[in-house]
Every structure is written in structure tokens, then in C-alpha cells.
Amino acid sequence: MLIGDVARHSGVSTRMLRYYDALGLVRPTGRTVGGYREYSAEDVRRIFHVESLRSLGLSLKQVGRALEDPAFSPSALVSDLIRSTEDRLERERELLERLRAIDASAPTNWQGVLRIVELIQGLDSTSATRRQQAVLARPEGVSVPAELLARAVLAESDPNVAGALRWALARSGADGVAALAAGVHSRDVGIRQRAVLAIAEMSGSPGATAVLADALGDPDTTVRRHAALALGRHGVTAAVPTLVAMVVEGAGDVEAAEVLGTLSLDSDCADRIIGALVDELAAPGADSAVRIRLTQALVELPGTAAREVLRQLTHDGDRMVALVASVFVDVVEERSSEDRGDRDS
């Protein structure tokens, strides 16, 4: 078979076939009387073998070794090819995300494109200071896609940079909740924590309440606490059990007690909260420190029911609890008296 026929049947150009011949990779078995290359059936099979190996990403040198060296083991080479392909795909994925971020910013000129690229490069810096500067010095007049900021929020471990990113995302005017929602279901607990904390700062946005309510069932306590504080501030009573648990555990207990006080402005919810705190006070495993925190939480609750529980605690069998309750009863009574005076005037 002449070179032109081989090219037509194999799909390999005559130029490449000549190159294979020059390299000694596929040399035609014979020549015609006129000196033209003549390929045998075995030569054509070898061409297909070369093309098959090249399709896996092997270089021509590697293809030659694979075909000529009987002791050549493919396993190590295939493993190397897998790693290099994974690296290439990761670079391609990063490029695709960068292009999508630029496209989402709807640039009107190349200057806008360059500003977004500068922001992306800043966010990719290994320096926390530079990343923070990139966020705070956002390009003027250029829309920064929520997806770009959300991706940075979910990946950021430095608390200062993370705070700047959450601030920028909350004020971007875009649907940051939707961009962060996938992070709430990540297998990585750190990503879930960062996602919920960011959504908590946008808890007034559409969809935020539903996402945060779902996070109350998260197996991680930090995720649950972030969600409960944000929901409680917006009057969602489903947060009450987690907030009470925060008081018991002494994790953000002061903040949790303040939120419980806000929720207690609703009389029905107040009864539920007081009942939960009283149950914890009476729990067999509650030590003095826990019961003191619960007593302090009662101070944040408005109304006579909470004051009555405090009065009862002044006679508690635990001397420290009784002492703390006695001090706070006076504080609560004085505050109540001032409130009545303000209403009368």
C-alpha cells in the first residue's frame, strides 16, 4: 500500500507518515520500483498502534519505547500520565472558572477585563494581606460576580480576609445566598462553617432562612451555632434548642442569651424558653457553672415569669447560684422600675 493510500485509510497525514519514517517509528517494509514507500499490512497495524498510544498522551519517544522494548512496563508510565492529566484538567478548570467570572462581570471594555483579572490574581495570592487588599480595593465601576466572591469565601481560612470577603459579598447586590448554598452541604466541615457564617451575615436575604434552618441539623456544633444565632435574631423560634444548648455548654452563651431575650418578646416563645431553661437548671448533670450561666440567661428575658424564676433561685441549694440570683433579682427589679417610670412619664 502506497503512502497516499495509507494516509486515506489511517487518517494520518502523509507528512506525519514521513516523519514517523524519519524517526524510525514506522518504516515501510518495502519500496516500489519507482522508489515510493510501500507499507505492508503489519506496517499499517503499527501505525494504528502508534496513534492509539499517542491518544493516551504519550510522546513519540515514549511510543517508540513502548513498541520496541519488550521489558517496558506500562504501569508506571500510565500512572504518570494520570497525574499529568489531572494537573492539566485542574489548570483547565481554573481557567474556565476565571473566564466565567470575567463573563459574569459583563465587562464593556478590556480595562474591565483586566481589573477582574487583577482581583482574581489578588485573591489567589499566598499572602493574606494581599488577598485582603484585593477585596477592599475592589475595581470601581466593575461588577464582581457573586460566584467569584463566594468561592473565595468558602476557601478562605484567614479570619481577617474572610471577614472582608463576607462584607464584600453581602454588599455586592448579587444573590450571595445561592452562590454559597452548595457550601452548606459540603463534606468539608470547614467549608460548611464558612458558608453558614457568610449566609448568617445575609440572613435578611431571600432564601437565607431556609438554608440556615437546614443547617440547624448539621452534625457540627459550630455550624449549628452560627445558624441558630442568625435565625434567632430574625425571630425564628426553631433556633431555641440550639441557643439553650449554647448557654449550657458555655459556647457563645452571652450572645445566645441575648438572642433568647429578643425571642422572648413574643409571649408564647417566652414561655417555651423559660421552660427550657428551668428544665436545664433541674437536670441531674448540671453543675454549678452551668446553672450560673442559665441563671444569667434568665436576666435577659423580659416579663414577670423570668423574674419569678430568679426569685426562686435566690433560695437555691447551691450557694453560688443563690448568690448570683440574688444580685440579678435586684438588677432586674431596678430595670423594671425604670421601664415603668418611662411609660408613666
C-alpha positions in Angstrom: 0.0 0.0 0.0 1.4 3.3 -1.0 1.7 6.3 1.4 -1.3 8.1 -0.1 -3.5 5.0 0.4 -2.2 4.6 3.9 -3.0 8.2 4.7 -6.5 7.9 3.4 -7.2 4.6 5.4 -5.5 5.6 8.6 -6.3 9.3 8.8 -2.6 10.1 9.4 -1.3 12.7 7.0 1.5 11.8 4.5 3.6 14.4 6.2 3.3 12.7 9.6 3.9 9.3 8.0 7.2 10.6 6.5 8.1 12.0 10.0 7.4 8.6 11.6 9.7 7.1 9.0 12.5 9.6 9.7 12.2 8.9 13.4 12.3 5.1 12.8 8.9 4.8 14.5 7.1 3.3 11.4 9.3 2.4 8.5 7.6 1.0 5.4 8.7 -2.6 4.7 9.4 -2.0 1.1 9.8 0.3 -1.9 8.3 0.3 -5.3 10.4 0.1 -8.5 10.0 3.9 -8.6 11.3 4.3 -5.1 8.0 5.1 -3.4 7.2 3.9 0.1 5.2 0.7 0.3 3.5 -0.3 3.5 2.7 -3.8 4.5 -0.4 -4.8 6.5 1.9 -5.2 9.5 3.2 -1.6 9.0 -0.4 -0.3 8.9 -1.2 -2.1 12.1 1.9 -0.5 13.7 0.6 2.9 12.6 -2.6 2.3 14.3 -0.7 1.2 17.5 1.3 4.4 17.4 -1.9 6.5 17.0 -3.6 4.6 19.8 -0.7 5.3 22.2 -0.5 8.9 21.2 -4.2 9.3 22.0 -3.3 8.4 25.6 -0.9 11.4 25.8 2.4 9.5 25.2 5.1 11.4 23.4 6.6 9.9 20.3 9.7 8.9 22.2 7.6 7.1 24.8 5.6 5.4 22.0 8.8 4.2 20.5 10.0 2.7 23.8 6.6 1.1 24.4 6.7 -0.6 21.0 10.4 -1.6 20.9 11.3 -2.5 24.4 9.9 -5.9 25.4 10.7 -5.2 29.1 8.8 -1.9 29.0 6.2 -1.7 31.8 3.2 0.5 31.1 2.0 0.8 34.7 4.5 3.5 35.9 4.0 5.5 32.7 0.2 5.2 32.8 0.4 6.5 36.5 2.5 9.4 35.4 0.0 10.1 32.6 -2.9 10.1 35.0 -1.1 12.6 37.3 -0.1 14.9 34.5 -3.7 14.7 33.0 -5.2 15.5 36.4 -2.9 18.5 36.7 -3.8 19.7 33.3 -7.5 19.3 34.0 -7.1 21.3 37.2 -5.4 24.1 35.3 -8.1 24.0 32.7 -10.8 24.1 35.4 -9.2 27.1 37.0 -9.0 28.8 33.6 -12.7 28.0 32.9 -13.7 29.5 36.3 -11.7 32.6 35.6 -13.3 33.0 32.2 -16.8 32.5 33.6 -16.0 35.1 36.3 -15.0 37.6 33.7 -18.0 36.8 31.6 -20.4 37.2 34.6 -18.9 40.7 35.3 -20.2 41.8 31.8 -17.1 43.9 31.0 -17.7 46.6 28.5 -14.0 47.1 27.6 -10.6 45.4 28.1 -9.9 47.6 31.1 -12.8 46.0 32.9 -11.4 42.6 32.0 -8.0 43.5 33.3 -9.5 44.7 36.6 -11.3 41.5 37.2 -8.2 39.5 36.3 -6.2 41.7 38.8 -8.8 40.9 41.5 -8.7 37.1 40.8 -4.9 37.2 41.0 -5.1 39.1 44.2 -7.5 36.5 45.7 -5.2 33.7 44.6 -2.2 35.2 46.4 -0.4 33.2 49.1 -0.3 36.5 51.1 -3.3 37.1 53.4 -2.5 40.8 53.4 -2.6 41.0 49.6 -5.8 38.9 49.5 -7.5 41.3 51.9 -6.2 44.4 49.9 -7.6 42.8 46.7 -11.1 42.6 48.4 -11.1 46.0 49.9 -9.7 47.7 46.8 -12.4 46.3 44.5 -12.4 47.6 41.0 -14.6 50.7 40.7 -17.4 50.5 38.2 -16.8 46.8 37.7 -19.4 44.3 38.8 -17.8 41.5 40.8 -19.6 38.2 40.3 -21.1 36.7 43.4 -19.7 33.2 42.4 -16.2 34.6 42.5 -16.6 36.1 45.9 -18.4 33.1 47.2 -15.7 30.7 46.0 -13.1 32.8 47.8 -15.2 32.9 51.0 -15.5 29.1 51.1 -11.8 28.7 50.6 -10.5 31.4 52.9 -9.1 30.4 56.3 -7.6 33.7 57.4 -10.3 35.4 59.7 -9.5 38.9 58.6 -9.6 38.1 54.9 -12.7 36.0 55.4 -14.4 38.9 57.1 -13.6 41.3 54.3 -14.9 38.8 51.7 -18.2 38.3 53.6 -18.6 42.0 53.8 -17.9 42.4 50.0 -20.3 39.5 49.2 -23.1 40.8 51.4 -22.8 44.2 49.7 -22.4 43.0 46.2 -26.1 43.3 45.5 -26.0 39.8 43.9 -27.6 36.6 45.2 -24.8 35.6 47.5 -27.0 33.1 49.3 -27.5 31.0 46.2 -23.8 31.2 45.4 -22.9 29.9 49.0 -25.7 27.3 49.3 -23.7 24.4 47.9 -21.0 25.0 50.6 -23.6 24.3 53.3 -23.7 20.7 52.1 -20.0 20.2 51.6 -18.3 17.2 53.1 -15.6 19.5 54.4 -16.7 20.8 57.8 -14.6 23.9 57.4 -16.4 24.9 54.2 -19.7 24.3 55.8 -18.7 26.6 58.7 -17.6 29.4 56.4 -20.7 29.0 54.2 -23.1 29.3 57.2 -21.2 32.2 58.8 -21.4 34.1 55.5 -25.1 33.4 54.9 -25.7 34.4 58.5 -24.5 37.9 57.6 -27.1 37.9 54.8 -29.9 36.4 56.9 -32.3 39.0 55.6 -31.8 37.9 52.0 -34.3 35.7 50.2 -33.6 32.1 50.8 -31.3 32.6 53.7 -33.8 31.5 56.4 -34.4 28.1 54.6 -30.7 27.4 54.2 -29.9 28.3 57.8 -32.9 26.3 59.2 -31.5 23.3 57.3 -28.1 24.0 58.9 -29.6 23.6 62.4 -29.4 19.8 61.8 -25.8 19.8 60.8 -23.6 17.3 62.8 -21.1 20.1 63.5 -21.8 22.2 66.6 -20.1 25.3 65.2 -22.3 25.2 62.1 -25.5 24.8 64.2 -24.5 27.7 66.5 -23.8 30.1 63.6 -27.2 29.2 62.1 -29.1 29.5 65.4 -27.8 32.9 66.3 -28.7 34.3 62.8 -32.1 32.7 62.8 -32.9 33.8 66.4 -32.1 37.4 65.6 -34.8 37.2 62.9 -37.4 35.7 65.2 -37.2 32.1 64.1 -38.1 30.0 67.1 -36.7 26.8 65.7 -33.3 28.1 66.9 -34.3 28.0 70.6 -33.0 24.4 71.4 -29.6 25.2 69.9 -29.4 28.6 71.7 -30.3 27.0 75.1 -27.6 24.3 74.4 -25.1 27.1 73.8 -25.9 28.5 77.2 -25.5 25.1 78.8 -22.2 24.4 77.0 -20.8 27.8 77.7 -20.0 28.4 73.9 -21.1 31.9 72.9 -23.5 31.7 75.9 -23.7 35.5 76.4 -24.7 36.1 72.8 -27.1 33.2 72.8 -28.8 34.6 76.0 -29.2 38.0 74.3 -30.9 36.3 71.3 -33.1 34.3 73.6 -34.1 37.6 75.2 -35.1 39.0 71.8 -37.1 35.9 71.0 -38.8 36.2 74.4 -40.5 39.4 73.4 -43.1 37.0 71.9 -45.1 35.8 75.0 -45.6 32.3 73.6 -42.0 31.9 72.8 -41.0 33.3 76.2 -42.9 30.5 78.0 -41.1 27.9 75.8 -37.7 29.5 76.5 -38.3 29.8 80.3 -39.5 26.2 80.4 -36.3 25.0 78.6 -34.0 27.0 80.9 -35.8 25.7 84.0 -35.5 22.1 82.7 -31.8 22.5 82.3 -31.5 24.1 85.8 -33.1 20.9 87.2 -31.1 18.5 85.0 -29.2 15.9 87.2 -25.9 16.5 85.4 -26.0 20.3 85.7 -23.0 21.5 87.7 -22.7 24.9 89.4 -21.1 26.7 86.4 -23.8 25.5 84.1 -26.6 26.6 86.5 -25.0 30.0 86.9 -24.9 30.5 83.1 -28.6 29.5 83.0 -29.4 32.0 85.8 -27.6 34.7 83.9 -29.6 33.9 80.8 -32.8 34.4 82.7 -31.8 38.0 83.3 -32.0 38.7 79.6 -35.7 37.6 79.4 -38.4 40.2 79.8 -41.6 39.7 81.8 -42.6 38.6 85.3 -42.2 34.8 84.7 -38.5 35.1 84.3 -38.2 37.3 87.4 -40.2 34.8 89.4 -37.8 32.0 88.5 -34.9 34.3 89.5 -36.6 34.9 92.9 -36.9 31.2 93.5 -33.3 30.7 92.7 -32.3 33.1 95.5 -33.2 30.2 97.8 -31.3 27.6 95.7 -29.4 24.9 97.5 -26.3 25.8 95.5 -24.9 28.8 97.4 -23.2 30.4 94.4 -26.3 30.1 92.3 -28.4 31.6 95.1 -25.9 34.5 95.4 -25.9 35.2 91.6 -29.7 35.1 91.5 -29.9 37.5 94.5 -27.7 40.0 92.7 -29.6 39.8 89.5 -33.0 40.0 91.0 -32.1 43.4 92.3 -30.8 44.4 88.8 -34.0 43.1 87.1 -36.3 44.8 89.6 -34.4 48.1 89.2 -34.6 47.8 85.4 -38.3 47.0 85.6 -38.9 50.0 87.8 -37.2 52.3 85.3 -39.2 50.9 82.5 -42.5 51.6 84.4 -41.3 55.1 85.1 -40.5 55.7 81.4 -44.0 54.6 80.5 -45.7 56.8 83.1 -43.8 59.9 82.0 
